[in-house]
Amino acid sequence: MGTNIASAAVLTATDTENMLDLGFAYSTGADGFPLDLVTAHQWFNLAALSGSTEAQYCRADIAHQISRQEIAEAQRRARTWLAAH
């Protein structure tokens, strides 16, 4: 991860690479981030909506590992984040 992803609060809806990096960090527990597949799905979803093909594949992979309720929660979080940014 070549970007500084310390604070998601400063991201904008066009920060595709940083969103992708956050998805990777949460999906692997890297860089001190907790392993959290729901949050990973949220960030991959946001990156995919911003045009990242890689994020689309990652989001699909995560979706096979979490429940439908967790996917719905990740999507809700993504919508909430988009509305705020």
N, C-alpha and C positions, 0 to 999 in steps of 0.2 A: 504494500500500500504506500504509494508515493505521495500521498496528500496528508495534510493535517486534518484529522477528523475528530479532534478533541471536543468540539462543541457543535452539535447538530442544530442548535438554536440560531446559528448565523448562516445556515444554508438557505439558498433560495431554490425555487422550483426548477431552475436551470442548471443546478450543480450536479449533473448526472454522475460524473466520476466519483464525487464525494459520497453520493447516495449509494453507489455501487460498493465503494470501500466500506461504508457503514454496514451494508448487508453482509459483506464478507467477514467483517469484524465480529458481528453478532452471530453469524452462522458457525463460526469456528472458535469463538472465545479468544480471539487474537488481540494483541495490543492492550491487554487489561480489560477488555470488554467482557461482560458476562455472556455465556452461551445462552442465547435467547432466540429460538427459531421464529417466534411470532414477530418479534421486532426485526429480525432479518428479513422476513417476508415483507413487512411493511416497507423497508428501505429498498429491497429489490423491486417491489411494486412501483414505488415512486420513480426509481431509475428507469424502469421499463416504460412508464408513462412519459418519461422525458426522452425516450427514443433508444435506450440501450437494449440491443439484441441479447447481449450477454446476460443482462439482468432478467430478461424474459425467461431464459433457460434456468437460471438460478432460482427464480421465483417458482417455476414449475417443479424443480427438484425439491425445494423446501415444502411445497404443497403436498407432496407425497409422504412427508414425514410428520405432518401435523394434522389435527382433526379439522373437520369443517367449521366447527365453532371457533377454533383458533385462526383459521383463514379469515372468517368473518370479522374477528377482532382486529387482525392485521389490516384488513381493508378499511375498517372503520377508522383506525388510527391514521392510515394514509390519507383518507378523505379529510379528517380533522386537521392534519398537518398542511394539506394543500389549501384548505380554507383560511388558515392562519398566515400563509405565505403567498 
